[in-house]
Amino acid sequence: DTEVTQTPKHLVMGMTNKKSLKCEQHMGHRAMYWYKQKAKKPPELMFVYSYEKLSINESVPSRFSPECPNSSLLNLHLHALQPEDSALYLCASSQDVRPLYGYTFGSGTRLTVV
Amino acid sequence: AQTVTQSQPEMSVQEAETVTLSCTYDTSESNYYLFWYKQPPSRQMILVIRQEAYKQQNATENRFSVNFQKAAKSFSLKISDSQLGDTAMYFCAFMKHEDRGGKLIFGQGTELSVKP
């Protein structure tokens, strides 16, 4: 298995909703990442998990809450989002926290906040 | 701080021809890694090619090759025999060798269209 699987592929939520994005990999990778990407822009790093511990938080608002229950799974919990949070959310993984061979990305969750 | 610049927001090429995408970067680091990622309309970011800064030899992967000029801080991507499936957004990215956070710094991207 050489994939990073993200669910759901599309999500529409209201500003008062609570929802979660899920990311799963079974490659034995020890680092996992959340990126946010606006249309025709580069991805922006949000969080890095290394060996299931949060190692980087790029000053992301608290309405985004990451969780890494085990080495294969990464969640992003969403609460009280704003319309400007609408974007493609990409999960990625790498063998180690120093991804010298690059990341493996998932196909993303397209989030729309209404 | 490191920056990555892709000066061509859009490019187009005829099928079977060759195209070169440019990328320059700014860093004071001596050892680092450079990547080209492809993002087709399917949204998934796919690693195309990587280059280690301490290696003089330019990386190649089938129809994809780079021209790495360390002194000029330039890392261009050449796509030979372009195919319709090469239509995508291409991002150049930089990572410090010592970076323990695995943070990739991306350029703004070049949208490539391959025309039949």
gemmi code that builds the backbone of each chain (N, CA, C; Angstrom):
import gemmi

chains = {
    "A": [
        ("ASP", (0.847, -1.174, 0.000), (0.000, 0.000, 0.000), (0.899, 1.246, 0.000)),
        ("THR", (0.784, 2.031, -1.063), (1.650, 3.211, -1.186), (0.831, 4.482, -1.244)),
        ("GLU", (-0.300, 4.466, -0.591), (-1.215, 5.597, -0.691), (-1.466, 6.276, 0.654)),
        ("VAL", (-1.844, 7.543, 0.515), (-2.406, 8.293, 1.638), (-3.882, 8.521, 1.281)),
        ("THR", (-4.756, 8.037, 2.142), (-6.198, 8.092, 1.868), (-6.851, 9.153, 2.722)),
        ("GLN", (-7.560, 10.072, 2.080), (-8.257, 11.125, 2.806), (-9.758, 10.989, 2.611)),
        ("THR", (-10.480, 11.153, 3.707), (-11.943, 11.166, 3.647), (-12.483, 12.290, 4.521)),
        ("PRO", (-13.616, 12.885, 4.130), (-14.294, 12.710, 2.845), (-13.564, 13.464, 1.732)),
        ("LYS", (-13.966, 13.262, 0.499), (-13.364, 13.996, -0.615), (-13.920, 15.421, -0.707)),
        ("HIS", (-15.178, 15.560, -0.336), (-15.828, 16.872, -0.339), (-16.589, 17.019, 0.966)),
        ("LEU", (-16.620, 18.253, 1.475), (-17.347, 18.524, 2.709), (-17.892, 19.942, 2.657)),
        ("VAL", (-19.183, 20.059, 2.931), (-19.801, 21.373, 3.075), (-20.279, 21.477, 4.515)),
        ("MET", (-19.909, 22.547, 5.196), (-20.315, 22.689, 6.582), (-20.694, 24.131, 6.884)),
        ("GLY", (-21.603, 24.266, 7.833), (-21.979, 25.592, 8.295), (-20.999, 26.096, 9.332)),
        ("MET", (-21.074, 27.365, 9.603), (-20.098, 27.989, 10.505), (-20.252, 27.535, 11.948)),
        ("THR", (-21.392, 26.927, 12.282), (-21.564, 26.451, 13.657), (-21.351, 24.940, 13.786)),
        ("ASN", (-21.075, 24.291, 12.658), (-20.914, 22.830, 12.686), (-19.571, 22.409, 13.271)),
        ("LYS", (-19.541, 21.129, 13.674), (-18.281, 20.466, 14.018), (-18.138, 19.280, 13.072)),
        ("LYS", (-16.989, 19.213, 12.436), (-16.729, 18.101, 11.519), (-15.267, 17.685, 11.674)),
        ("SER", (-14.945, 16.528, 11.098), (-13.562, 16.054, 11.130), (-13.124, 15.557, 9.762)),
        ("LEU", (-11.863, 15.803, 9.441), (-11.230, 15.241, 8.257), (-10.329, 14.105, 8.715)),
        ("LYS", (-10.277, 13.075, 7.884), (-9.494, 11.894, 8.255), (-8.431, 11.605, 7.211)),
        ("CYS", (-7.295, 11.144, 7.671), (-6.172, 10.804, 6.795), (-5.554, 9.503, 7.299)),
        ("GLU", (-5.281, 8.580, 6.390), (-4.761, 7.286, 6.777), (-3.648, 6.839, 5.823)),
        ("GLN", (-2.582, 6.269, 6.399), (-1.517, 5.693, 5.570), (-1.025, 4.417, 6.238)),
        ("HIS", (-0.645, 3.442, 5.410), (-0.167, 2.159, 5.924), (1.197, 1.838, 5.329)),
        ("MET", (2.007, 2.875, 5.180), (3.352, 2.708, 4.638), (4.405, 2.680, 5.734)),
        ("GLY", (3.975, 2.766, 6.987), (4.935, 2.810, 8.081), (5.636, 4.149, 8.228)),
        ("HIS", (5.076, 5.172, 7.566), (5.681, 6.501, 7.681), (5.495, 7.045, 9.082)),
        ("ARG", (6.517, 7.755, 9.589), (6.490, 8.222, 10.974), (6.208, 9.717, 11.097)),
        ("ALA", (6.059, 10.398, 9.990), (5.703, 11.821, 10.032), (4.480, 12.042, 9.154)),
        ("MET", (3.567, 12.867, 9.667), (2.356, 13.178, 8.914), (2.085, 14.668, 9.005)),
        ("TYR", (1.445, 15.192, 7.971), (1.330, 16.640, 7.795), (-0.090, 17.009, 7.370)),
        ("TRP", (-0.515, 18.195, 7.793), (-1.704, 18.827, 7.212), (-1.267, 20.103, 6.497)),
        ("TYR", (-1.760, 20.249, 5.258), (-1.543, 21.450, 4.475), (-2.908, 22.008, 4.047)),
        ("LYS", (-2.951, 23.322, 3.893), (-4.132, 23.998, 3.366), (-3.747, 24.618, 2.032)),
        ("GLN", (-4.615, 24.463, 1.047), (-4.298, 25.000, -0.269), (-5.499, 25.736, -0.857)),
        ("LYS", (-5.299, 27.007, -1.175), (-6.297, 27.787, -1.893), (-6.085, 27.563, -3.392)),
        ("ALA", (-7.142, 27.868, -4.166), (-7.102, 27.608, -5.600), (-5.921, 28.305, -6.278)),
        ("LYS", (-5.163, 27.543, -7.052), (-4.026, 28.025, -7.844), (-2.940, 28.679, -6.986)),
        ("LYS", (-2.865, 28.256, -5.728), (-1.818, 28.714, -4.826), (-1.050, 27.512, -4.315)),
        ("PRO", (0.168, 27.730, -3.795), (0.899, 26.589, -3.229), (0.301, 26.157, -1.895)),
        ("PRO", (0.549, 24.920, -1.507), (0.091, 24.462, -0.189), (0.803, 25.230, 0.928)),
        ("GLU", (0.079, 25.433, 2.009), (0.641, 26.085, 3.193), (0.618, 25.091, 4.348)),
        ("LEU", (1.764, 24.921, 4.974), (1.846, 23.980, 6.076), (1.015, 24.459, 7.259)),
        ("MET", (0.276, 23.492, 7.861), (-0.492, 23.807, 9.070), (0.135, 23.106, 10.281)),
        ("PHE", (0.251, 21.787, 10.199), (0.733, 20.986, 11.330), (1.667, 19.882, 10.836)),
        ("VAL", (2.617, 19.526, 11.742), (3.470, 18.365, 11.512), (3.394, 17.479, 12.740)),
        ("TYR", (3.173, 16.182, 12.507), (3.255, 15.185, 13.561), (4.447, 14.295, 13.284)),
        ("SER", (5.255, 14.124, 14.318), (6.421, 13.259, 14.221), (6.311, 12.203, 15.303)),
        ("TYR", (6.321, 10.944, 14.896), (6.163, 9.845, 15.856), (4.957, 10.093, 16.771)),
        ("GLU", (3.864, 10.479, 16.155), (2.557, 10.669, 16.800), (2.511, 11.864, 17.745)),
        ("LYS", (3.536, 12.668, 17.754), (3.532, 13.870, 18.601), (3.527, 15.112, 17.704)),
        ("LEU", (2.792, 16.117, 18.121), (2.743, 17.360, 17.370), (4.090, 18.052, 17.496)),
        ("SER", (4.752, 18.267, 16.362), (6.080, 18.884, 16.407), (6.069, 20.306, 15.840)),
        ("ILE", (5.127, 20.597, 14.972), (5.028, 21.955, 14.426), (3.559, 22.348, 14.313)),
        ("ASN", (3.258, 23.543, 14.805), (1.969, 24.178, 14.600), (2.300, 25.544, 14.020)),
        ("GLU", (1.922, 25.769, 12.770), (2.273, 27.024, 12.094), (1.290, 28.140, 12.449)),
        ("SER", (1.109, 28.335, 13.747), (0.230, 29.409, 14.238), (-1.168, 29.325, 13.635)),
        ("VAL", (-1.681, 28.121, 13.625), (-3.004, 27.870, 13.058), (-4.068, 28.219, 14.101)),
        ("PRO", (-5.165, 28.874, 13.704), (-6.232, 29.210, 14.670), (-6.770, 27.970, 15.363)),
        ("SER", (-7.213, 28.160, 16.593), (-7.644, 27.025, 17.420), (-8.923, 26.365, 16.918)),
        ("ARG", (-9.590, 26.959, 15.953), (-10.771, 26.308, 15.385), (-10.375, 25.071, 14.553)),
        ("PHE", (-9.079, 24.931, 14.291), (-8.527, 23.712, 13.686), (-7.785, 22.949, 14.780)),
        ("SER", (-8.165, 21.701, 14.992), (-7.549, 20.925, 16.061), (-7.083, 19.585, 15.515)),
        ("PRO", (-5.760, 19.378, 15.434), (-5.275, 18.107, 14.893), (-5.217, 17.035, 15.974)),
        ("GLU", (-5.245, 15.791, 15.500), (-5.141, 14.666, 16.420), (-4.477, 13.512, 15.696)),
        ("CYS", (-3.587, 12.815, 16.387), (-2.918, 11.660, 15.780), (-3.120, 10.465, 16.709)),
        ("PRO", (-4.192, 9.709, 16.556), (-4.510, 8.610, 17.480), (-3.495, 7.460, 17.430)),
        ("ASN", (-2.917, 7.234, 16.251), (-1.883, 6.200, 16.118), (-1.007, 6.540, 14.921)),
        ("SER", (-0.030, 5.718, 14.665), (0.960, 6.056, 13.644), (0.410, 6.045, 12.226)),
        ("SER", (-0.785, 5.495, 12.033), (-1.351, 5.392, 10.690), (-2.438, 6.419, 10.418)),
        ("LEU", (-2.891, 7.081, 11.445), (-4.100, 7.887, 11.334), (-3.860, 9.320, 11.801)),
        ("LEU", (-4.402, 10.254, 11.031), (-4.306, 11.673, 11.387), (-5.667, 12.301, 11.133)),
        ("ASN", (-6.159, 13.009, 12.140), (-7.453, 13.683, 12.014), (-7.262, 15.191, 12.105)),
        ("LEU", (-8.200, 15.903, 11.507), (-8.252, 17.355, 11.675), (-9.678, 17.708, 12.055)),
        ("HIS", (-9.863, 18.143, 13.300), (-11.188, 18.478, 13.812), (-11.460, 19.960, 13.548)),
        ("LEU", (-12.659, 20.215, 13.047), (-13.028, 21.554, 12.603), (-14.214, 22.049, 13.415)),
        ("HIS", (-14.137, 23.270, 13.884), (-15.227, 23.823, 14.682), (-15.279, 25.332, 14.500)),
        ("ALA", (-16.484, 25.835, 14.263), (-16.706, 27.276, 14.150), (-15.821, 27.894, 13.068)),
        ("LEU", (-15.805, 27.261, 11.916), (-14.975, 27.784, 10.828), (-15.609, 29.000, 10.172)),
        ("GLN", (-14.782, 29.715, 9.429), (-15.194, 30.903, 8.700), (-15.209, 30.605, 7.198)),
        ("PRO", (-15.959, 31.362, 6.435), (-15.976, 31.135, 4.984), (-14.579, 31.167, 4.352)),
        ("GLU", (-13.679, 31.976, 4.897), (-12.330, 32.059, 4.333), (-11.506, 30.795, 4.587)),
        ("ASP", (-12.037, 29.893, 5.415), (-11.361, 28.614, 5.641), (-11.667, 27.613, 4.530)),
        ("SER", (-12.558, 27.978, 3.637), (-12.853, 27.106, 2.484), (-11.584, 26.933, 1.670)),
        ("ALA", (-11.217, 25.688, 1.412), (-9.955, 25.393, 0.733), (-9.859, 23.889, 0.508)),
        ("LEU", (-8.777, 23.488, -0.141), (-8.428, 22.072, -0.251), (-7.480, 21.753, 0.902)),
        ("TYR", (-7.811, 20.735, 1.676), (-6.962, 20.337, 2.796), (-6.253, 19.039, 2.406)),
        ("LEU", (-4.939, 19.143, 2.369), (-4.112, 18.022, 1.939), (-3.393, 17.404, 3.132)),
        ("CYS", (-3.428, 16.096, 3.173), (-2.646, 15.350, 4.150), (-1.445, 14.755, 3.414)),
        ("ALA", (-0.326, 14.625, 4.101), (0.859, 14.015, 3.511), (1.577, 13.212, 4.583)),
        ("SER", (2.416, 12.304, 4.132), (3.240, 11.550, 5.073), (4.638, 11.396, 4.485)),
        ("SER", (5.592, 11.111, 5.378), (6.958, 10.847, 4.942), (7.571, 9.815, 5.869)),
        ("GLN", (8.588, 9.123, 5.350), (9.219, 8.052, 6.142), (9.698, 8.561, 7.483)),
        ("ASP", (10.272, 9.749, 7.452), (10.829, 10.333, 8.666), (10.438, 11.796, 8.710)),
        ("VAL", (10.721, 12.430, 9.827), (10.368, 13.838, 9.984), (11.211, 14.708, 9.066)),
        ("ARG", (12.291, 14.170, 8.551), (13.073, 14.886, 7.560), (12.806, 14.232, 6.216)),
        ("PRO", (11.868, 14.747, 5.444), (11.408, 14.057, 4.222), (12.350, 14.250, 3.038)),
        ("LEU", (13.520, 13.641, 3.140), (14.540, 13.841, 2.114), (14.122, 13.255, 0.778)),
        ("TYR", (13.175, 12.346, 0.814), (12.668, 11.737, -0.419), (11.291, 12.261, -0.763)),
        ("GLY", (10.931, 13.384, -0.156), (9.651, 14.000, -0.471), (8.516, 13.393, 0.325)),
        ("TYR", (7.369, 13.962, 0.142), (6.159, 13.480, 0.795), (5.374, 12.582, -0.142)),
        ("THR", (4.466, 11.806, 0.463), (3.376, 11.186, -0.282), (2.115, 11.933, 0.133)),
        ("PHE", (1.446, 12.529, -0.837), (0.241, 13.307, -0.555), (-1.014, 12.478, -0.795)),
        ("GLY", (-2.063, 12.818, -0.062), (-3.392, 12.329, -0.378), (-4.032, 13.225, -1.436)),
        ("SER", (-5.231, 12.873, -1.844), (-5.944, 13.639, -2.881), (-6.711, 14.831, -2.312)),
        ("GLY", (-6.735, 14.928, -0.995), (-7.315, 16.113, -0.389), (-8.799, 16.020, -0.091)),
        ("THR", (-9.230, 16.905, 0.794), (-10.649, 17.127, 1.077), (-10.963, 18.556, 0.664)),
        ("ARG", (-11.942, 18.681, -0.235), (-12.380, 20.019, -0.646), (-13.417, 20.492, 0.345)),
        ("LEU", (-13.086, 21.490, 1.144), (-13.962, 21.996, 2.201), (-14.602, 23.313, 1.778)),
        ("THR", (-15.903, 23.367, 1.937), (-16.639, 24.615, 1.702), (-17.373, 24.978, 2.985)),
        ("VAL", (-17.133, 26.181, 3.479), (-17.799, 26.672, 4.689), (-18.855, 27.689, 4.260)),
        ("VAL", (-20.089, 27.408, 4.661), (-21.191, 28.295, 4.238), (-21.805, 29.013, 5.434)),
    ],
    "B": [
        ("ALA", (15.582, 33.836, 5.717), (14.481, 32.954, 5.328), (14.652, 32.545, 3.866)),
        ("GLN", (14.190, 31.345, 3.595), (14.289, 30.854, 2.226), (13.070, 31.274, 1.425)),
        ("THR", (13.286, 31.564, 0.162), (12.173, 31.852, -0.754), (12.372, 31.076, -2.038)),
        ("VAL", (11.267, 30.764, -2.669), (11.283, 30.047, -3.945), (10.441, 30.844, -4.933)),
        ("THR", (10.978, 31.091, -6.114), (10.292, 31.918, -7.103), (10.116, 31.151, -8.412)),
        ("GLN", (8.879, 31.094, -8.860), (8.579, 30.557, -10.183), (8.008, 31.713, -10.984)),
        ("SER", (8.735, 32.141, -11.980), (8.406, 33.396, -12.665), (7.394, 33.230, -13.793)),
        ("GLN", (7.010, 32.004, -14.085), (6.087, 31.748, -15.195), (4.763, 31.231, -14.634)),
        ("PRO", (3.755, 32.074, -14.460), (2.492, 31.594, -13.898), (1.801, 30.572, -14.805)),
        ("GLU", (1.938, 30.757, -16.131), (1.287, 29.848, -17.077), (2.223, 29.577, -18.247)),
        ("MET", (2.162, 28.356, -18.744), (2.903, 28.011, -19.955), (2.081, 27.008, -20.751)),
        ("SER", (2.336, 26.974, -22.049), (1.704, 25.944, -22.864), (2.726, 25.374, -23.826)),
        ("VAL", (2.486, 24.134, -24.237), (3.409, 23.431, -25.129), (2.606, 22.475, -25.989)),
        ("GLN", (3.071, 22.254, -27.190), (2.426, 21.285, -28.060), (2.857, 19.877, -27.655)),
        ("GLU", (1.943, 18.965, -27.798), (2.233, 17.562, -27.530), (3.491, 17.143, -28.287)),
        ("ALA", (4.336, 16.351, -27.612), (5.582, 15.795, -28.157), (6.752, 16.781, -28.155)),
        ("GLU", (6.477, 18.039, -27.830), (7.586, 18.995, -27.783), (8.182, 19.059, -26.368)),
        ("THR", (9.217, 19.855, -26.239), (9.943, 20.000, -24.975), (9.636, 21.351, -24.362)),
        ("VAL", (9.498, 21.378, -23.047), (9.223, 22.631, -22.339), (10.090, 22.679, -21.090)),
        ("THR", (10.486, 23.895, -20.735), (11.300, 24.098, -19.521), (10.607, 25.060, -18.580)),
        ("LEU", (10.452, 24.629, -17.335), (9.842, 25.457, -16.289), (10.964, 25.982, -15.391)),
        ("SER", (10.919, 27.254, -15.095), (12.018, 27.834, -14.327), (11.681, 27.936, -12.842)),
        ("CYS", (12.716, 27.894, -12.038), (12.592, 28.029, -10.584), (13.900, 28.595, -10.057)),
        ("THR", (13.800, 29.639, -9.265), (14.976, 30.143, -8.563), (14.659, 30.182, -7.089)),
        ("TYR", (15.697, 30.156, -6.281), (15.485, 30.146, -4.842), (16.556, 30.980, -4.177)),
        ("ASP", (16.278, 31.345, -2.963), (17.218, 32.157, -2.213), (17.452, 31.497, -0.862)),
        ("THR", (18.692, 31.200, -0.551), (19.026, 30.594, 0.726), (20.477, 30.868, 1.054)),
        ("SER", (20.774, 30.845, 2.345), (22.163, 30.938, 2.783), (22.680, 29.568, 3.208)),
        ("GLU", (21.816, 28.555, 3.105), (22.217, 27.201, 3.455), (23.132, 26.621, 2.385)),
        ("SER", (24.018, 25.716, 2.805), (24.908, 25.079, 1.837), (24.399, 23.700, 1.440)),
        ("ASN", (23.580, 23.115, 2.290), (23.069, 21.780, 2.000), (21.553, 21.774, 2.122)),
        ("TYR", (20.892, 21.327, 1.073), (19.441, 21.384, 1.036), (18.936, 20.451, -0.061)),
        ("TYR", (17.619, 20.352, -0.157), (16.984, 19.500, -1.150), (15.984, 20.319, -1.944)),
        ("LEU", (15.883, 19.986, -3.203), (14.942, 20.664, -4.093), (14.043, 19.618, -4.746)),
        ("PHE", (12.804, 20.010, -4.949), (11.803, 19.082, -5.487), (10.956, 19.790, -6.548)),
        ("TRP", (10.460, 19.005, -7.470), (9.371, 19.430, -8.343), (8.187, 18.509, -8.077)),
        ("TYR", (7.040, 19.148, -7.800), (5.797, 18.421, -7.612), (4.836, 18.804, -8.727)),
        ("LYS", (4.018, 17.845, -9.104), (2.989, 18.031, -10.135), (1.627, 17.868, -9.473)),
        ("GLN", (0.699, 18.773, -9.782), (-0.662, 18.656, -9.260), (-1.647, 18.747, -10.407)),
        ("PRO", (-2.103, 17.607, -10.905), (-3.090, 17.614, -11.999), (-4.457, 18.009, -11.463)),
        ("PRO", (-5.440, 18.149, -12.357), (-6.788, 18.507, -11.909), (-7.369, 17.524, -10.884)),
        ("SER", (-6.848, 16.323, -10.821), (-7.316, 15.352, -9.820), (-6.915, 15.761, -8.404)),
        ("ARG", (-6.084, 16.787, -8.285), (-5.706, 17.437, -7.016), (-4.521, 16.812, -6.292)),
        ("GLN", (-4.221, 15.545, -6.565), (-3.153, 14.916, -5.797), (-1.793, 15.459, -6.210)),
        ("MET", (-0.992, 15.836, -5.218), (0.375, 16.304, -5.469), (1.270, 15.088, -5.656)),
        ("ILE", (1.995, 15.072, -6.758), (2.831, 13.920, -7.092), (4.275, 14.391, -7.227)),
        ("LEU", (5.193, 13.707, -6.541), (6.603, 14.053, -6.649), (7.109, 13.660, -8.027)),
        ("VAL", (7.687, 14.631, -8.729), (8.205, 14.386, -10.078), (9.683, 14.041, -10.021)),
        ("ILE", (10.434, 14.847, -9.256), (11.884, 14.679, -9.251), (12.466, 15.411, -8.059)),
        ("ARG", (13.577, 14.923, -7.549), (14.248, 15.555, -6.420), (15.734, 15.697, -6.719)),
        ("GLN", (16.342, 16.677, -6.062), (17.775, 16.942, -6.261), (18.398, 17.259, -4.912)),
        ("GLU", (19.518, 16.626, -4.625), (20.268, 16.944, -3.411), (21.321, 17.975, -3.769)),
        ("ALA", (21.402, 19.036, -3.008), (22.261, 20.162, -3.381), (23.731, 19.804, -3.441)),
        ("TYR", (24.157, 18.813, -2.659), (25.569, 18.477, -2.644), (25.966, 17.568, -3.803)),
        ("LYS", (24.988, 17.151, -4.590), (25.281, 16.329, -5.763), (25.358, 17.213, -7.001)),
        ("GLN", (26.456, 17.110, -7.707), (26.651, 17.925, -8.908), (25.776, 17.450, -10.058)),
        ("GLN", (25.556, 16.150, -10.114), (24.859, 15.570, -11.261), (23.388, 15.943, -11.235)),
        ("ASN", (22.888, 16.366, -12.379), (21.478, 16.705, -12.488), (20.607, 15.444, -12.443)),
        ("ALA", (19.518, 15.524, -11.679), (18.611, 14.377, -11.573), (17.789, 14.215, -12.843)),
        ("THR", (17.475, 12.963, -13.154), (16.573, 12.663, -14.283), (15.622, 11.558, -13.867)),
        ("GLU", (14.406, 11.644, -14.382), (13.390, 10.613, -14.173), (12.610, 10.484, -15.480)),
        ("ASN", (13.027, 9.522, -16.281), (12.357, 9.283, -17.567), (12.353, 10.563, -18.409)),
        ("ARG", (11.190, 11.124, -18.716), (11.124, 12.320, -19.576), (11.396, 13.620, -18.823)),
        ("PHE", (11.587, 13.528, -17.526), (11.777, 14.711, -16.706), (13.252, 14.822, -16.294)),
        ("SER", (13.801, 16.003, -16.434), (15.169, 16.236, -15.989), (15.267, 17.647, -15.449)),
        ("VAL", (16.292, 17.867, -14.630), (16.483, 19.203, -14.074), (17.825, 19.746, -14.520)),
        ("ASN", (17.887, 21.066, -14.525), (19.148, 21.780, -14.713), (19.396, 22.527, -13.408)),
        ("PHE", (20.258, 21.960, -12.593), (20.544, 22.507, -11.272), (21.828, 23.320, -11.345)),
        ("GLN", (21.701, 24.608, -11.098), (22.833, 25.517, -11.099), (22.948, 26.102, -9.689)),
        ("LYS", (23.806, 25.469, -8.868), (23.843, 25.837, -7.446), (24.306, 27.276, -7.243)),
        ("ALA", (25.312, 27.684, -7.963), (25.837, 29.045, -7.783), (24.789, 30.088, -8.159)),
        ("ALA", (24.040, 29.804, -9.184), (22.998, 30.725, -9.639), (21.699, 30.540, -8.878)),
        ("LYS", (21.610, 29.513, -8.034), (20.413, 29.176, -7.270), (19.215, 29.022, -8.204)),
        ("SER", (19.443, 28.159, -9.184), (18.429, 27.914, -10.202), (18.180, 26.413, -10.303)),
        ("PHE", (16.896, 26.058, -10.516), (16.516, 24.636, -10.534), (15.373, 24.473, -11.536)),
        ("SER", (15.683, 24.422, -12.808), (14.637, 24.355, -13.829), (14.298, 22.907, -14.158)),
        ("LEU", (13.069, 22.708, -14.581), (12.549, 21.383, -14.933), (12.317, 21.322, -16.433)),
        ("LYS", (12.902, 20.318, -17.075), (12.680, 20.109, -18.498), (11.806, 18.872, -18.688)),
        ("ILE", (10.741, 19.046, -19.458), (9.861, 17.940, -19.790), (10.017, 17.662, -21.283)),
        ("SER", (10.501, 16.495, -21.609), (10.697, 16.111, -23.011), (9.495, 15.302, -23.497)),
        ("ASP", (9.246, 15.369, -24.811), (8.156, 14.580, -25.404), (6.862, 14.764, -24.598)),
        ("SER", (6.448, 16.012, -24.449), (5.288, 16.333, -23.606), (4.057, 15.520, -23.989)),
        ("GLN", (3.338, 15.093, -22.980), (2.120, 14.308, -23.184), (0.926, 15.045, -22.574)),
        ("LEU", (-0.267, 14.727, -23.074), (-1.468, 15.403, -22.574), (-1.598, 15.240, -21.070)),
        ("GLY", (-1.162, 14.097, -20.546), (-1.234, 13.842, -19.107), (-0.276, 14.683, -18.277)),
        ("ASP", (0.596, 15.422, -18.953), (1.506, 16.317, -18.219), (0.818, 17.632, -17.860)),
        ("THR", (-0.378, 17.856, -18.382), (-1.135, 19.062, -18.040), (-1.399, 19.087, -16.545)),
        ("ALA", (-0.904, 20.125, -15.883), (-0.984, 20.187, -14.414), (-0.384, 21.499, -13.935)),
        ("MET", (-0.543, 21.742, -12.644), (0.197, 22.798, -11.959), (1.491, 22.176, -11.461)),
        ("TYR", (2.601, 22.854, -11.692), (3.900, 22.367, -11.242), (4.454, 23.305, -10.173)),
        ("PHE", (4.853, 22.706, -9.038), (5.410, 23.485, -7.937), (6.862, 23.072, -7.698)),
        ("CYS", (7.697, 24.070, -7.580), (9.078, 23.872, -7.164), (9.106, 24.022, -5.641)),
        ("ALA", (9.922, 23.207, -4.944), (9.938, 23.282, -3.482), (11.345, 23.077, -2.956)),
        ("PHE", (11.595, 23.680, -1.805), (12.911, 23.694, -1.152), (12.771, 23.154, 0.262)),
        ("MET", (13.784, 22.404, 0.705), (13.822, 21.987, 2.097), (15.259, 22.002, 2.610)),
        ("LYS", (15.464, 22.595, 3.771), (16.792, 22.601, 4.389), (17.179, 21.189, 4.800)),
        ("HIS", (18.474, 20.885, 4.718), (18.941, 19.555, 5.107), (18.747, 19.304, 6.595)),
        ("GLU", (18.948, 20.343, 7.412), (18.882, 20.143, 8.855), (17.460, 20.260, 9.407)),
        ("ASP", (16.536, 20.570, 8.529), (15.186, 20.864, 9.009), (14.545, 19.639, 9.626)),
        ("ARG", (14.253, 19.725, 10.881), (13.617, 18.604, 11.577), (12.112, 18.665, 11.497)),
        ("GLY", (11.605, 19.710, 10.903), (10.155, 19.820, 10.806), (9.610, 19.362, 9.491)),
        ("GLY", (10.505, 18.985, 8.576), (10.040, 18.498, 7.293), (9.300, 19.524, 6.495)),
        ("LYS", (9.581, 20.799, 6.691), (8.800, 21.837, 6.045), (9.315, 22.099, 4.641)),
        ("LEU", (8.419, 21.924, 3.683), (8.722, 22.268, 2.300), (8.296, 23.709, 2.051)),
        ("ILE", (9.146, 24.466, 1.404), (8.801, 25.830, 0.999), (8.533, 25.791, -0.496)),
        ("PHE", (7.303, 26.118, -0.862), (6.872, 25.998, -2.256), (6.955, 27.338, -2.984)),
        ("GLY", (7.212, 27.277, -4.287), (7.022, 28.429, -5.153), (5.545, 28.603, -5.455)),
        ("GLN", (5.220, 29.651, -6.229), (3.823, 29.976, -6.505), (3.193, 29.082, -7.568)),
        ("GLY", (4.001, 28.307, -8.246), (3.455, 27.357, -9.214), (3.462, 27.873, -10.640)),
        ("THR", (3.547, 26.936, -11.567), (3.415, 27.206, -13.002), (2.343, 26.273, -13.548)),
        ("GLU", (1.327, 26.858, -14.165), (0.252, 26.047, -14.748), (0.620, 25.689, -16.181)),
        ("LEU", (0.858, 24.417, -16.419), (1.281, 23.949, -17.736), (0.112, 23.301, -18.471)),
        ("SER", (-0.101, 23.748, -19.707), (-1.111, 23.120, -20.579), (-0.406, 22.477, -21.755)),
        ("VAL", (-0.672, 21.196, -21.966), (-0.132, 20.493, -23.130), (-1.258, 20.384, -24.141)),
        ("LYS", (-1.018, 20.925, -25.331), (-2.068, 21.006, -26.355), (-1.861, 19.939, -27.425)),
        ("PRO", (-2.962, 19.329, -27.868), (-2.838, 18.264, -28.887), (-2.489, 18.850, -30.251)),
    ],
}
model = gemmi.Model(1)
for chain_id, residues in chains.items():
    chain = gemmi.Chain(chain_id)
    for i, (resn, *xyz) in enumerate(residues, 1):
        res = gemmi.Residue()
        res.name, res.seqid = resn, gemmi.SeqId(i, " ")
        for name, pos in zip(("N", "CA", "C"), xyz):
            atom = gemmi.Atom()
            atom.name, atom.element = name, gemmi.Element(name[0])
            atom.pos, atom.b_iso = gemmi.Position(*pos), 0.0
            res.add_atom(atom)
        chain.add_residue(res)
    model.add_chain(chain)
structure = gemmi.Structure()
structure.add_model(model)
structure.setup_entities()
